[in-house]
Amino acid sequence: MLLEIERLTKSFAGPEGPVEVLRGVELALDAGRTLALTGESGSGKSTLLHLVGGLDTADGGSIRIDGQEVTALDDAGRAALRRGTVGIVFQQFNLIPSLTVSANIAFQARLAGRHDPDRAARLAAALGLTDQLEKYPEQLSGGQQQRVAIARTLAARPRLVLADEPTGNLDEATSGAVLDQMLELVSETGAALLMVTHSQSLAARMERRLHLRRGRLE
Ligand SMILES: Nc1ncnc2c1ncn2[C@@H]1O[C@H](COP(=O)(O)OP(=O)(O)OP(=O)(O)O)[C@@H](O)[C@H]1O
């Protein structure tokens, strides 16, 4: 099993005491599988992705990626996980302003030791970025920046892709192209894809769908 989550809990401090956002989440995702995660705004979807990606720490329970217990890793271990195994596409694009689009796309793949210029070029073309490669992030629209962030993640060929509303700023055709690229990575490399989406048409293209309700997946 590539990703195994058991009894995962997480609370945040609220004005009237702790708010339990995740109350015992259970999830198993095999390599080569795709899962859509839905749930109302504020139900904890981003929180769950942050915990799986090692960007925040859980209160209790277990997250194993490839048998490695994420909750037991220190900062350096979590950073290594994000460099090598887990690719994250979040709502904030976190592009590097001083690097061109082309260098941004290559950045993560280089860190992971998996940079392949041909693959990067194909991804850029598939996401409609070929004419933007020598520009800097500030010269791009929001939707273009989002596509660069997606290309950067996919170019590194992660084993587990976590995507939080990856097509939030994109029109329907471009959203479809983004999902095509994600699914191609899944079939090419056996990666697993866990995607938060409000889009019914995108969720329908995933193999499985789970809904986060009252802190649990159902
Ligand atoms: N760092 C934090 N400190 C305090 N509360 C937080 C923090 N992060 C998230 N929360 C709260 O946890 C709950 C879940 O937030 P989260 O962002 O995970 O929801 P979501 O399902 O991703 O929502 P959306 O669909 O609107 O993005 C919300 O009530 C939010 O206010």
The ligand as a MOL file (V3000), in Angstrom:
LIG
                    3D

  0  0  0     0  0            999 V3000
M  V30 BEGIN CTAB
M  V30 COUNTS 31 33 0 0 0
M  V30 BEGIN ATOM
M  V30 1 N -3.7060 26.9110 11.0380 0
M  V30 2 C -4.9810 26.9060 11.4450 0
M  V30 3 N -5.3550 27.4510 12.6240 0
M  V30 4 C -6.6260 27.4160 13.0600 0
M  V30 5 N -7.6330 26.8570 12.3620 0
M  V30 6 C -7.3480 26.3180 11.1720 0
M  V30 7 C -6.0140 26.3020 10.6360 0
M  V30 8 N -6.0380 25.6730 9.4420 0
M  V30 9 C -7.3180 25.3130 9.2270 0
M  V30 10 N -8.0990 25.6890 10.2590 0
M  V30 11 C -9.5600 25.4340 10.3820 0
M  V30 12 O -9.7740 24.0590 10.1290 0
M  V30 13 C -10.9510 23.8680 9.3630 0
M  V30 14 C -10.6270 23.1060 8.0910 0
M  V30 15 O -9.8720 23.9140 7.2160 0
M  V30 16 P -9.3670 23.3760 5.7990 0
M  V30 17 O -8.6310 24.4910 5.1530 0
M  V30 18 O -8.6670 22.0960 5.9850 0
M  V30 19 O -10.7760 23.1120 5.0560 0
M  V30 20 P -11.0690 22.7550 3.5320 0
M  V30 21 O -12.0130 21.6150 3.5380 0
M  V30 22 O -9.7860 22.5720 2.8010 0
M  V30 23 O -11.8080 24.0650 3.0280 0
M  V30 24 P -11.9000 24.7590 1.5480 0
M  V30 25 O -12.6800 23.8150 0.6730 0
M  V30 26 O -12.6500 26.0110 1.8390 0
M  V30 27 O -10.4900 24.9890 1.0830 0
M  V30 28 C -11.5280 25.2510 9.1270 0
M  V30 29 O -12.5300 25.4640 10.0880 0
M  V30 30 C -10.3570 26.1700 9.3450 0
M  V30 31 O -10.7930 27.4050 9.8500 0
M  V30 END ATOM
M  V30 BEGIN BOND
M  V30 1 1 1 2
M  V30 2 1 2 3
M  V30 3 2 2 7
M  V30 4 2 3 4
M  V30 5 1 4 5
M  V30 6 2 5 6
M  V30 7 1 6 7
M  V30 8 1 6 10
M  V30 9 1 7 8
M  V30 10 2 8 9
M  V30 11 1 9 10
M  V30 12 1 10 11
M  V30 13 1 11 12
M  V30 14 1 11 30
M  V30 15 1 12 13
M  V30 16 1 13 14
M  V30 17 1 13 28
M  V30 18 1 14 15
M  V30 19 1 15 16
M  V30 20 2 16 17
M  V30 21 1 16 18
M  V30 22 1 16 19
M  V30 23 1 19 20
M  V30 24 2 20 21
M  V30 25 1 20 22
M  V30 26 1 20 23
M  V30 27 1 23 24
M  V30 28 2 24 25
M  V30 29 1 24 26
M  V30 30 1 24 27
M  V30 31 1 28 29
M  V30 32 1 28 30
M  V30 33 1 30 31
M  V30 END BOND
M  V30 END CTAB
M  END
